[in-house]
Amino acid sequence: MMNVPEWAQGPLRAIINPYAGKDRASKKWYNLVHSVTSWGLSIENWVTTSPKDAENLARQAVYERASAVFVVGGDGTLNEVVNGLLRTQGPLPLIILVPLGTGSDFNRTINILTPFHYVPEKFWSHLFTMQPVMMDVGHLQLDTPHGAISRYFINVADCGLGGLTARIVNNRSKALGGRMSFVAGSLEAYTLFRPRPLTLTVDGISKDLCPLVIAIANGAYFGGGMKIAPDANPIDGWLDVVIVDQVPRSFFLRHFVDVYRGRHIGLNGVSMIRGQNIDIVCHDLMDVDIDGEDYQANRINCRILPRRISLLHPLN
């Protein structure tokens, strides 16, 4: 029997998105849980059935003084759990990401190997060698047609082409998988998107722009594997703001693959600014993507909250 870490000796909860990973998440998770009960661990499983369920369940985990919460799903489930936890009072449980979503982009940054690669015993032995790490979180205030909206994000928030892509992808099936769904959505969005003049302010310095994309990155990846912010680090106390100006269609298509490889920063029309307080103002409505959730707003105010949540992380 393996040594059980301290975090596993208190009340444990699992928040499960049963539809994640092309509906494979639940089956894989229950196989994992079955194998660990013989070690004396007891995990109470909570299954989501509708949007924002994970937020409410995360709050419940705080009220029940859970020592750790397993997040079984992808970026959307993780985003809801983070929002639920940070809207409560009291000690927050450790987050343990079990990356079973179609995209799972935040996991590409922190590099927790997916359980699909493991037999159950190997998964738990790997998990028990990991350590809690305090992670940064971004906080957004949006001015929308329906009033002000406050949201937290742990991975990437973006506006423009990426926001429109998120809206297209969210209104369609992800049967193609995370990457291909976002590739198809990006190409369609590019044909529909019309850049809008806006003002970007980073730590008090303003620029007037008319960009394709502005991505505010805590993690490095979005859109099913696009390495939009290659140097983004969720424990450094900074946000990487990646700006993609209007570029010809030929340039967009020629360098599309470079974004997946993180080789686009420094190309003509692509730049990055690092900051802690970001403000974006546009007279028209902007399509906004927050960890895969789509919104529309004409103002975005964002700030970094350093070392705000505890997340289990592999030893490097």
Backbone as numpy.savetxt, mean C-alpha at the origin, in Angstrom:
# Nx Ny Nz CAx CAy CAz Cx Cy Cz
9.86 -28.49 18.56 9.02 -27.30 18.56 9.90 -26.05 18.56
9.49 -25.06 17.78 10.26 -23.82 17.69 9.96 -22.90 18.87
10.91 -22.03 19.17 10.67 -21.02 20.19 9.64 -20.02 19.68
8.61 -19.79 20.48 7.55 -18.87 20.10 7.92 -17.47 20.57
7.93 -16.47 19.68 8.34 -15.12 20.06 7.32 -14.48 21.00
7.75 -13.40 21.64 6.91 -12.74 22.65 5.59 -12.26 22.06
5.63 -11.72 20.82 4.40 -11.17 20.24 3.34 -12.24 20.06
3.76 -13.51 19.94 2.80 -14.59 19.68 2.22 -15.17 20.96
2.60 -14.63 22.11 2.14 -15.18 23.37 0.93 -14.44 23.94
0.46 -13.41 23.23 -0.75 -12.69 23.63 -1.89 -13.02 22.69
-3.03 -12.32 22.82 -4.17 -12.56 21.93 -3.81 -12.24 20.47
-4.12 -13.16 19.57 -3.79 -13.02 18.15 -5.07 -12.96 17.33
-5.11 -12.05 16.36 -6.25 -11.93 15.47 -5.76 -11.97 14.02
-6.58 -12.48 13.14 -6.28 -12.47 11.71 -7.44 -11.82 10.97
-7.14 -10.82 10.16 -8.14 -10.16 9.32 -7.91 -10.64 7.90
-8.90 -11.33 7.35 -8.72 -12.09 6.12 -9.62 -11.54 5.02
-9.02 -11.17 3.90 -9.78 -10.84 2.70 -9.91 -12.12 1.89
-11.08 -12.76 1.89 -11.21 -14.08 1.26 -11.06 -14.05 -0.25
-11.17 -12.85 -0.85 -11.11 -12.76 -2.30 -9.71 -12.41 -2.81
-8.77 -12.19 -1.89 -7.42 -11.82 -2.30 -6.73 -12.99 -3.02
-5.76 -12.64 -3.86 -4.99 -13.67 -4.54 -5.83 -14.59 -5.40
-6.77 -13.99 -6.15 -7.67 -14.77 -7.00 -8.44 -15.81 -6.18
-8.91 -15.38 -5.01 -9.73 -16.20 -4.11 -8.94 -17.33 -3.44
-7.61 -17.29 -3.47 -6.82 -18.35 -2.87 -6.40 -18.05 -1.44
-6.59 -16.82 -0.99 -6.04 -16.40 0.30 -6.59 -17.21 1.46
-7.91 -17.38 1.52 -8.52 -18.06 2.66 -8.02 -19.49 2.79
-8.02 -20.22 1.69 -7.61 -21.62 1.74 -6.17 -21.75 2.22
-5.29 -20.91 1.67 -3.89 -20.97 2.06 -3.72 -20.61 3.53
-4.43 -19.58 3.98 -4.30 -19.16 5.37 -4.75 -20.24 6.33
-5.90 -20.86 6.07 -6.40 -21.87 7.00 -5.48 -23.09 7.05
-4.80 -23.40 5.96 -3.80 -24.46 5.99 -2.65 -24.08 6.92
-2.25 -22.81 6.86 -1.17 -22.34 7.73 -1.58 -22.37 9.20
-2.80 -21.91 9.49 -3.28 -21.86 10.87 -3.40 -23.27 11.45
-3.88 -24.19 10.66 -4.06 -25.57 11.14 -2.73 -26.15 11.61
-1.66 -25.81 10.91 -0.35 -26.38 11.25 0.24 -25.79 12.52
-0.19 -24.58 12.91 0.44 -23.91 14.05 -0.32 -24.13 15.36
-1.54 -24.63 15.30 -2.30 -24.83 16.54 -1.65 -25.88 17.44
-0.91 -26.82 16.85 -0.25 -27.84 17.65 0.85 -27.26 18.52
1.27 -26.02 18.25 2.31 -25.36 19.05 1.70 -24.51 20.17
0.39 -24.57 20.30 -0.25 -23.84 21.39 -0.71 -22.45 21.02
-0.53 -22.04 19.76 -0.99 -20.72 19.34 -2.47 -20.78 19.00
-3.19 -19.76 19.42 -4.61 -19.66 19.12 -4.86 -18.35 18.39
-5.31 -18.44 17.16 -5.55 -17.25 16.32 -7.04 -17.16 16.02
-7.66 -16.05 16.38 -9.07 -15.84 16.06 -9.17 -15.22 14.67
-9.88 -15.89 13.78 -9.96 -15.47 12.38 -11.21 -14.63 12.12
-10.99 -13.46 11.53 -12.08 -12.56 11.16 -12.05 -12.36 9.65
-13.15 -12.66 8.99 -13.22 -12.59 7.53 -13.99 -11.35 7.10
-13.43 -10.59 6.17 -14.12 -9.40 5.66 -15.17 -9.81 4.63
-16.25 -9.05 4.59 -17.31 -9.34 3.63 -17.67 -8.15 2.76
-17.18 -6.96 3.13 -17.51 -5.75 2.37 -16.43 -4.70 2.59
-16.41 -3.65 1.74 -15.41 -2.59 1.91 -15.46 -1.98 3.31
-14.29 -1.65 3.83 -14.10 -1.03 5.15 -14.30 -1.99 6.31
-14.63 -3.26 6.03 -14.72 -4.24 7.12 -13.39 -4.36 7.86
-12.29 -4.36 7.10 -10.98 -4.53 7.73 -10.66 -3.37 8.68
-11.13 -2.16 8.34 -10.94 -1.02 9.25 -11.65 -1.27 10.58
-12.90 -1.67 10.49 -13.68 -1.90 11.70 -13.11 -3.04 12.53
-12.65 -4.09 11.86 -12.07 -5.22 12.58 -10.74 -4.84 13.24
-9.98 -3.97 12.59 -8.72 -3.50 13.19 -9.00 -2.73 14.47
-10.04 -1.90 14.46 -10.43 -1.19 15.68 -10.81 -2.18 16.78
-11.56 -3.20 16.38 -11.97 -4.21 17.35 -10.76 -4.91 17.96
-9.74 -5.14 17.15 -8.52 -5.79 17.66 -7.85 -4.93 18.73
-7.88 -3.61 18.56 -7.32 -2.71 19.58 -8.15 -2.79 20.85
-9.47 -2.75 20.71 -10.35 -2.80 21.88 -10.16 -4.11 22.66
-9.85 -5.19 21.94 -9.66 -6.49 22.58 -8.21 -6.71 23.02
-7.39 -5.68 22.87 -5.99 -5.71 23.31 -5.20 -6.85 22.65
-5.43 -7.04 21.37 -4.65 -8.04 20.63 -3.18 -7.66 20.62
-2.32 -8.64 20.75 -0.88 -8.35 20.69 -0.39 -8.26 19.26
-1.08 -8.96 18.35 -0.68 -8.92 16.94 -1.89 -9.18 16.06
-1.87 -8.58 14.87 -2.93 -8.77 13.88 -2.28 -9.25 12.58
-2.68 -10.42 12.12 -2.26 -10.91 10.81 -3.15 -10.26 9.75
-2.54 -9.66 8.75 -3.29 -9.05 7.65 -3.14 -9.98 6.45
-4.20 -10.72 6.16 -4.17 -11.75 5.14 -4.84 -11.21 3.89
-4.04 -10.74 2.95 -4.58 -10.14 1.73 -3.51 -9.32 1.04
-3.94 -8.25 0.38 -3.03 -7.41 -0.38 -2.96 -6.00 0.16
-2.60 -5.07 -0.73 -2.39 -3.68 -0.32 -3.66 -3.02 0.19
-4.80 -3.34 -0.42 -6.06 -2.73 0.02 -6.43 -3.14 1.43
-6.25 -4.41 1.75 -6.55 -4.89 3.10 -5.60 -4.26 4.11
-4.31 -4.20 3.77 -3.33 -3.57 4.65 -3.67 -2.10 4.89
-4.07 -1.40 3.83 -4.44 0.01 3.97 -5.61 0.19 4.93
-6.61 -0.66 4.80 -7.77 -0.55 5.70 -7.37 -0.82 7.14
-6.53 -1.82 7.36 -6.10 -2.13 8.73 -5.32 -0.96 9.33
-4.41 -0.38 8.56 -3.65 0.77 9.05 -4.59 1.92 9.42
-5.59 2.20 8.56 -6.54 3.27 8.85 -7.37 2.95 10.08
-7.76 1.70 10.25 -8.52 1.33 11.43 -7.71 1.48 12.71
-6.47 1.02 12.69 -5.63 1.10 13.88 -5.35 2.54 14.29
-5.04 3.39 13.30 -4.63 4.75 13.62 -5.81 5.67 13.97
-7.02 5.14 13.90 -8.19 5.92 14.31 -8.72 5.44 15.67
-7.86 4.79 16.43 -8.25 4.32 17.76 -7.33 4.92 18.81
-7.72 4.74 20.06 -6.90 5.15 21.20 -6.37 3.89 21.87
-5.18 3.98 22.42 -4.62 2.85 23.15 -3.47 2.20 22.41
-2.81 1.25 23.05 -1.68 0.56 22.43 -2.10 -0.19 21.17
-1.28 -0.07 20.13 -1.61 -0.71 18.86 -0.92 -2.07 18.75
-1.61 -3.05 18.19 -0.99 -4.36 18.01 0.06 -4.33 16.90
0.93 -5.30 16.94 1.89 -5.52 15.87 1.14 -5.97 14.61
1.52 -5.43 13.46 0.96 -5.88 12.18 1.86 -6.96 11.59
1.25 -8.07 11.20 1.98 -9.13 10.52 1.36 -9.32 9.15
2.06 -8.90 8.13 1.54 -8.97 6.77 1.72 -10.38 6.22
0.61 -10.95 5.76 0.64 -12.24 5.07 0.24 -11.95 3.62
1.22 -11.72 2.75 0.95 -11.11 1.43 0.36 -12.09 0.43
-0.98 -12.10 0.37 -1.68 -13.02 -0.52 -2.55 -12.30 -1.54
-2.31 -11.01 -1.76 -3.09 -10.25 -2.74 -2.54 -10.42 -4.15
-3.30 -9.92 -5.13 -2.85 -10.01 -6.52 -1.68 -9.09 -6.79
-1.64 -7.95 -6.09 -0.55 -7.00 -6.30 0.50 -7.07 -5.21
0.05 -6.88 -3.95 0.94 -6.90 -2.78 2.20 -6.07 -3.01
2.00 -4.82 -3.43 3.15 -3.97 -3.78 3.98 -3.58 -2.57
3.35 -3.30 -1.43 4.15 -2.91 -0.27 5.09 -4.03 0.14
4.64 -5.26 -0.03 5.50 -6.39 0.30 6.75 -6.44 -0.56
6.70 -5.91 -1.77 7.90 -5.90 -2.61 8.98 -5.01 -2.00
8.56 -4.00 -1.22 9.53 -3.13 -0.56 10.12 -3.79 0.69
9.26 -4.37 1.53 9.75 -4.93 2.79 10.19 -6.38 2.65
9.76 -7.04 1.56 10.32 -8.35 1.17 10.01 -9.47 2.16
8.73 -9.58 2.53 8.27 -10.78 3.23 7.88 -11.79 2.16
8.51 -12.94 2.15 8.22 -13.91 1.10 6.79 -14.42 1.24
6.11 -14.53 0.10 4.71 -14.94 0.12 4.55 -16.38 0.61
3.49 -16.66 1.38 3.26 -18.03 1.84 3.06 -19.03 0.71
2.76 -18.58 -0.49 2.61 -19.52 -1.60 3.93 -20.24 -1.88
5.05 -19.70 -1.39 6.35 -20.31 -1.62 6.74 -21.29 -0.52
5.89 -21.47 0.47 6.28 -22.22 1.66 5.32 -23.36 1.97
5.87 -24.45 2.51 5.05 -25.38 3.26 4.80 -24.72 4.61
3.70 -25.07 5.30 3.35 -24.34 6.52 4.46 -24.26 7.57
5.15 -25.37 7.84 6.18 -25.35 8.88 7.28 -24.36 8.54
7.65 -24.29 7.27 8.71 -23.37 6.87 8.23 -21.92 6.97
6.96 -21.70 6.67 6.41 -20.35 6.79 6.52 -19.85 8.22
6.08 -20.67 9.18 6.10 -20.23 10.58 7.53 -20.09 11.10
8.42 -20.98 10.71 9.80 -20.85 11.16 10.42 -19.57 10.62
10.08 -19.21 9.38 10.56 -17.95 8.80 9.96 -16.77 9.57
8.67 -16.84 9.85 7.98 -15.74 10.54 8.56 -15.52 11.93
8.88 -16.60 12.62 9.36 -16.49 14.00 10.78 -15.95 14.09
11.49 -15.84 12.97 12.82 -15.21 12.99 12.75 -13.71 12.74
11.57 -13.20 12.36 11.42 -11.79 12.03 11.27 -10.94 13.29
11.49 -9.62 13.14 11.46 -8.71 14.27 10.51 -7.54 14.00
9.84 -7.01 15.04 9.02 -5.81 14.85 9.89 -4.60 14.49
9.44 -3.83 13.51 10.12 -2.61 13.08 9.09 -1.49 13.01
9.44 -0.32 13.52 8.54 0.83 13.45 8.58 1.43 12.04
7.41 1.52 11.42 7.29 1.99 10.04 6.64 3.38 9.98
7.06 4.15 8.97 6.43 5.44 8.70 5.07 5.23 8.03
4.20 6.22 8.20 2.89 6.22 7.54 2.66 7.62 6.99
2.02 7.71 5.83 1.62 9.00 5.30 0.19 9.33 5.71
-0.07 10.63 5.95 -1.44 11.07 6.25 -1.87 12.07 5.19
-3.05 11.85 4.63 -3.60 12.68 3.56 -4.87 13.37 4.01
-5.00 14.62 3.60 -6.26 15.35 3.72 -6.68 15.73 2.30
-7.84 15.25 1.86 -8.33 15.51 0.51 -9.51 16.46 0.56
-9.53 17.44 -0.34 -10.71 18.26 -0.57 -11.44 17.67 -1.76
-12.61 17.09 -1.53 -13.37 16.41 -2.57 -14.71 17.09 -2.77
-15.45 16.75 -3.84 -16.78 17.32 -4.04 -17.74 17.00 -2.90
-17.42 15.97 -2.11 -18.30 15.55 -1.02 -17.78 16.01 0.34
-16.78 16.89 0.34 -16.22 17.38 1.59 -14.82 16.86 1.82
-14.28 17.18 3.00 -12.91 16.78 3.34 -12.87 15.30 3.72
-11.83 14.63 3.26 -11.60 13.22 3.59 -10.19 13.08 4.15
-10.08 12.36 5.25 -8.78 12.09 5.87 -8.46 10.61 5.73
-7.27 10.30 5.17 -6.86 8.91 5.00 -5.37 8.75 5.32
-5.03 7.59 5.83 -3.63 7.21 6.01 -3.23 6.30 4.85
-1.95 6.30 4.53 -1.45 5.33 3.56 -0.08 4.85 4.00
0.23 3.61 3.65 1.52 3.04 4.03 2.43 2.84 2.83
1.86 2.84 1.62 2.66 2.55 0.44 2.82 3.76 -0.46
1.87 4.01 -1.36 1.98 5.11 -2.33 0.63 5.78 -2.50
0.64 7.11 -2.53 -0.51 7.91 -2.96 -0.09 8.67 -4.20
-0.95 8.74 -5.20 -0.57 9.44 -6.43 -1.79 10.06 -7.07
-1.54 11.03 -7.94 -2.62 11.68 -8.67 -2.26 11.77 -10.14
-3.30 11.92 -10.96 -3.08 12.00 -12.40 -3.33 10.66 -13.06
-2.41 10.26 -13.92 -2.56 9.03 -14.68 -2.72 7.82 -13.77
-1.95 7.78 -12.68 -2.05 6.66 -11.76 -3.40 6.58 -11.08
-3.97 7.74 -10.74 -5.29 7.76 -10.13 -6.37 7.27 -11.07
-6.27 7.69 -12.35 -7.24 7.21 -13.34 -7.08 5.71 -13.57
-5.84 5.24 -13.59 -5.59 3.80 -13.74 -6.25 3.03 -12.60
-6.10 3.52 -11.37 -6.72 2.84 -10.22 -8.23 2.78 -10.37
-8.83 3.87 -10.86 -10.29 3.88 -11.03 -10.72 2.85 -12.07
-9.96 2.76 -13.17 -10.29 1.79 -14.22 -10.13 0.36 -13.69
-9.01 0.09 -13.02 -8.74 -1.26 -12.52 -9.76 -1.67 -11.47
-10.13 -0.75 -10.58 -11.06 -1.08 -9.50 -12.46 -1.36 -10.00
-12.79 -0.87 -11.19 -14.12 -1.11 -11.76 -14.16 -2.35 -12.65
-13.06 -3.10 -12.65 -13.00 -4.30 -13.48 -12.47 -5.48 -12.69
-12.64 -6.65 -13.25 -12.10 -7.86 -12.64 -10.57 -7.84 -12.70
-9.94 -8.44 -11.66 -8.48 -8.61 -11.67 -8.10 -10.05 -12.02
-8.94 -10.66 -12.88 -8.69 -12.05 -13.24 -7.35 -12.24 -13.94
-6.84 -11.17 -14.56 -5.55 -11.27 -15.24 -4.39 -11.30 -14.25
-4.67 -11.05 -12.97 -3.60 -10.92 -11.99 -3.24 -9.46 -11.78
-2.49 -9.19 -10.72 -2.18 -7.81 -10.37 -1.45 -7.06 -11.45
-0.32 -7.63 -11.93 0.51 -6.89 -12.88 -0.22 -6.65 -14.19
-0.80 -7.69 -14.78 -1.43 -7.52 -16.10 -2.67 -6.64 -16.02
-3.39 -6.69 -14.90 -4.55 -5.80 -14.74 -4.11 -4.35 -14.76
-3.00 -4.04 -14.09 -2.51 -2.66 -14.04 -1.86 -2.25 -15.35
-1.20 -3.17 -16.04 -0.64 -2.84 -17.36 -1.76 -2.45 -18.31
-2.81 -3.29 -18.36 -3.94 -3.00 -19.24 -4.62 -1.69 -18.83
-4.80 -1.49 -17.53 -5.43 -0.26 -17.05 -4.59 0.97 -17.35
-3.27 0.86 -17.23 -2.37 1.99 -17.51 -2.43 2.39 -18.96
-2.41 1.41 -19.85 -2.44 1.72 -21.28 -3.77 2.36 -21.68
-4.86 1.86 -21.11 -6.16 2.47 -21.40 -6.23 3.88 -20.82
-5.74 4.04 -19.58 -5.78 5.36 -18.94 -4.96 6.38 -19.73
-3.84 5.95 -20.31 -3.00 6.88 -21.06 -3.75 7.45 -22.25
-4.60 6.65 -22.88 -5.35 7.15 -24.04 -6.46 8.11 -23.62
-6.91 8.03 -22.36 -8.03 8.85 -21.89 -7.59 10.08 -21.10
-6.41 10.02 -20.50 -6.01 11.04 -19.53 -5.64 12.35 -20.20
-6.08 13.45 -19.58 -5.72 14.80 -20.02 -5.06 15.52 -18.85
-3.76 15.82 -18.95 -3.06 16.50 -17.84 -3.72 17.84 -17.50
-3.69 18.19 -16.23 -4.30 19.43 -15.75 -3.25 20.27 -15.03
-3.28 21.58 -15.23 -2.33 22.45 -14.51 -2.58 22.37 -13.00
-1.51 22.32 -12.24 -1.62 22.26 -10.78 -0.38 22.89 -10.15
-0.47 23.12 -8.85 0.66 23.64 -8.09 1.09 22.61 -7.06
2.35 22.22 -7.13 2.93 21.27 -6.18 3.85 22.03 -5.22
3.63 21.84 -3.92 4.48 22.45 -2.90 5.08 21.36 -2.03
6.40 21.31 -1.97 7.11 20.33 -1.15 7.96 21.07 -0.12
7.61 20.92 1.14 8.33 21.59 2.23 8.50 23.08 1.98
7.41 23.72 1.51 7.38 25.17 1.33 7.86 25.68 0.00
8.38 24.82 -0.87 8.86 25.24 -2.19 7.85 24.81 -3.25
7.32 25.79 -4.02 6.22 25.53 -4.95 6.69 25.50 -6.40
5.98 24.67 -7.20 6.21 24.59 -8.64 4.85 24.51 -9.33
4.70 25.21 -10.44 3.53 25.06 -11.29 3.84 24.01 -12.35
2.97 23.00 -12.44 3.23 21.86 -13.31 1.97 21.48 -14.07
2.16 20.65 -15.09 1.03 20.02 -15.79 1.44 18.58 -16.09
1.55 17.75 -15.03 2.20 16.45 -15.16 1.26 15.32 -15.56
1.88 14.21 -15.97 1.14 12.97 -16.14 0.86 12.34 -14.78
1.88 12.28 -13.95 1.79 11.59 -12.66 2.58 12.36 -11.60
2.01 12.47 -10.41 2.78 12.80 -9.21 2.52 11.68 -8.21
3.58 10.97 -7.84 3.48 9.87 -6.89 4.18 10.25 -5.59
3.48 10.12 -4.48 4.03 10.38 -3.15 4.28 9.02 -2.51
5.55 8.66 -2.39 5.89 7.27 -2.10 6.54 7.09 -0.74
5.95 6.19 0.05 6.55 5.68 1.27 7.23 4.35 0.97
6.57 3.55 0.11 7.15 2.32 -0.42 7.61 2.52 -1.85
8.35 1.57 -2.38 8.98 1.73 -3.69 8.07 1.36 -4.86
7.11 0.48 -4.65 6.35 -0.11 -5.76 4.87 0.27 -5.71
4.27 0.33 -6.90 2.81 0.40 -6.99 2.39 -0.21 -8.32
1.07 -0.28 -8.54 0.57 -0.72 -9.83 0.97 -2.12 -10.24
1.00 -3.07 -9.29 1.31 -4.44 -9.65 2.77 -4.67 -9.99
3.67 -3.91 -9.37 5.10 -4.17 -9.55 5.89 -3.07 -10.20
5.27 -1.91 -10.47 6.03 -0.78 -11.01 6.90 -0.18 -9.90
8.20 -0.09 -10.12 9.13 0.44 -9.12 9.20 1.96 -9.29
8.11 2.61 -8.91 7.93 4.03 -9.20 8.92 4.90 -8.44
9.29 4.51 -7.22 10.19 5.30 -6.38 11.30 4.38 -5.87
12.33 4.15 -6.67 13.32 3.11 -6.37 14.01 3.25 -5.02
14.15 4.49 -4.53 14.89 4.70 -3.28 13.98 4.93 -2.08
12.68 4.80 -2.26 11.76 5.03 -1.14 11.99 4.00 -0.04
11.93 4.47 1.20 12.22 3.62 2.34 11.23 3.95 3.46
10.38 3.00 3.86 9.33 3.32 4.84 9.81 3.45 6.28
11.12 3.52 6.49 11.61 3.74 7.86 12.57 4.93 7.92
12.62 5.77 6.86 13.60 6.86 6.85 13.02 8.23 7.22
11.70 8.32 7.45 11.09 9.59 7.84 10.85 10.56 6.70
10.94 10.09 5.45 10.76 10.96 4.28 9.81 10.32 3.29
9.20 11.17 2.45 8.40 10.72 1.32 9.14 11.09 0.03
9.16 10.17 -0.92 9.77 10.43 -2.22 8.66 10.86 -3.19
8.77 12.07 -3.72 7.76 12.61 -4.63 8.31 12.48 -6.05
7.72 11.59 -6.83 8.16 11.34 -8.20 7.22 12.07 -9.16
7.80 12.86 -10.05 7.04 13.68 -10.99 7.34 13.22 -12.41
6.30 12.87 -13.14 6.43 12.50 -14.55 5.71 13.56 -15.37
6.46 14.35 -16.13 5.87 15.40 -16.95 5.15 14.80 -18.15
4.46 15.65 -18.90 3.87 15.20 -20.16 4.98 14.72 -21.09
4.80 13.53 -21.62 5.79 12.97 -22.55 5.05 12.43 -23.76
5.72 12.38 -24.92 5.09 11.83 -26.12 4.71 10.36 -25.93
3.71 9.92 -26.68 3.28 8.53 -26.59 4.44 7.57 -26.84
5.30 7.90 -27.81 6.42 7.02 -28.13 7.36 6.87 -26.93
7.59 7.97 -26.20 8.44 7.94 -25.01 7.80 7.08 -23.93
6.49 7.27 -23.73 5.76 6.52 -22.71 5.86 5.02 -22.97
5.63 4.61 -24.22 5.65 3.19 -24.55 7.07 2.63 -24.50
8.04 3.44 -24.95 9.43 2.96 -25.00 9.99 2.71 -23.61
9.58 3.54 -22.65 10.15 3.44 -21.30 9.19 2.83 -20.29
8.09 2.27 -20.76 7.10 1.69 -19.85 7.74 0.59 -18.99
8.53 -0.27 -19.61 9.18 -1.36 -18.87 10.21 -0.82 -17.88
10.83 0.32 -18.20 11.83 0.90 -17.30 11.24 1.23 -15.93
9.94 1.57 -15.91 9.30 1.89 -14.63 9.26 0.65 -13.74
9.01 -0.51 -14.32 9.00 -1.74 -13.53 10.38 -2.05 -12.97
11.40 -1.63 -13.67 12.77 -1.91 -13.22 13.36 -0.79 -12.38
12.61 0.32 -12.23 13.11 1.44 -11.44 14.21 2.21 -12.13
14.21 2.23 -13.46 15.27 2.89 -14.23 14.80 4.20 -14.87
13.69 4.72 -14.43 13.11 5.89 -15.09 13.53 7.21 -14.45
13.93 7.20 -13.18 14.32 8.45 -12.51 15.53 9.04 -13.23
15.41 10.31 -13.61 16.50 10.97 -14.33 16.32 11.00 -15.83
15.38 10.20 -16.35 15.06 10.32 -17.77 14.46 11.70 -18.03
14.52 12.14 -19.26 13.97 13.44 -19.61 12.49 13.50 -19.22
12.14 14.46 -18.36 10.75 14.61 -17.94 10.39 13.85 -16.68
11.35 13.15 -16.06 11.08 12.40 -14.84 12.03 12.89 -13.74
11.47 13.29 -12.60 12.30 13.80 -11.51 11.76 13.32 -10.17
12.57 13.50 -9.12 12.17 13.08 -7.77 12.61 14.14 -6.77
11.70 14.47 -5.84 11.99 15.38 -4.74 11.65 14.65 -3.44
12.49 14.79 -2.44 12.21 14.17 -1.15 11.68 15.23 -0.18
10.61 14.91 0.54 10.03 15.89 1.44 9.22 15.24 2.54
8.70 16.09 3.43 7.89 15.61 4.55 6.49 16.20 4.57
6.31 17.35 3.91 5.00 17.97 3.80 4.75 18.33 2.34
3.69 17.78 1.77 3.42 17.95 0.34 2.00 18.47 0.17
1.84 19.45 -0.71 0.53 20.01 -1.01 0.37 20.09 -2.52
-0.77 19.62 -3.03 -1.07 19.67 -4.46 -2.44 20.32 -4.62
-2.49 21.38 -5.43 -3.74 22.13 -5.64 -4.01 22.21 -7.13
-5.26 21.89 -7.51 -5.67 21.93 -8.92 -7.07 22.53 -8.99
-7.33 23.39 -9.99 -8.67 23.96 -10.14 -9.67 22.90 -10.55
-9.22 21.89 -11.30 -10.09 20.80 -11.72 -9.94 19.62 -10.76
-10.84 18.66 -10.88 -10.74 17.46 -10.07 -9.59 16.58 -10.57
-8.80 16.09 -9.64 -7.73 15.15 -9.95 -8.16 13.74 -9.55
-7.82 12.76 -10.38 -7.97 11.37 -9.98 -6.84 11.03 -9.02
-7.20 10.46 -7.87 -6.23 10.18 -6.81 -6.28 8.70 -6.45
-5.11 8.11 -6.28 -4.97 6.71 -5.88 -4.27 6.67 -4.53
-4.89 6.01 -3.55 -4.30 5.87 -2.22 -4.20 4.38 -1.90
-3.02 3.82 -2.04 -2.82 2.38 -1.81 -3.85 1.55 -2.57
-4.18 1.98 -3.79 -5.12 1.24 -4.62 -6.55 1.70 -4.53
-6.90 2.53 -3.54 -8.24 3.12 -3.45 -8.30 4.35 -4.35
-9.39 4.53 -5.08 -9.48 5.69 -5.98 -10.44 6.74 -5.44
-10.03 8.00 -5.57 -10.80 9.16 -5.13 -10.68 10.24 -6.21
-11.45 11.31 -6.03 -11.29 12.52 -6.84 -11.23 13.71 -5.90
-10.28 14.60 -6.15 -10.09 15.76 -5.26 -9.45 16.89 -6.04
-9.63 18.12 -5.56 -8.90 19.24 -6.17 -7.81 19.80 -5.26
-7.67 19.18 -4.08 -6.52 19.52 -3.24 -6.10 18.29 -2.44
-4.79 18.09 -2.35 -4.22 17.00 -1.56 -3.17 17.59 -0.63
-3.33 17.36 0.65 -2.30 17.75 1.61 -1.78 16.49 2.28
-0.47 16.32 2.29 0.13 15.08 2.78 1.29 15.38 3.71
1.41 14.59 4.76 2.57 14.71 5.64 2.99 13.32 6.11
4.26 13.19 6.43 4.78 11.91 6.90 4.65 11.83 8.41
4.26 10.66 8.90 4.21 10.38 10.33 5.28 9.33 10.62
6.45 9.76 11.06 7.56 8.81 11.24 7.28 7.79 12.35
7.73 6.56 12.09 7.70 5.49 13.10 6.34 5.38 13.79
5.30 5.23 12.98 3.94 5.31 13.53 3.32 3.95 13.85
3.69 2.92 13.10 3.13 1.59 13.35 4.25 0.56 13.43
3.96 -0.54 14.11 4.93 -1.63 14.24 4.53 -2.76 13.30
5.48 -3.19 12.48 5.21 -4.24 11.49 6.33 -5.26 11.53
5.97 -6.53 11.49 6.97 -7.59 11.53 7.77 -7.57 10.23
9.11 -7.62 10.36 9.99 -7.40 9.21 11.10 -8.44 9.23
11.51 -8.93 8.04 12.60 -9.92 8.02 13.92 -9.31 8.49
14.74 -10.12 9.12 16.09 -9.69 9.47 16.94 -9.66 8.22
17.64 -8.54 7.99 18.48 -8.42 6.79 19.94 -8.64 7.15
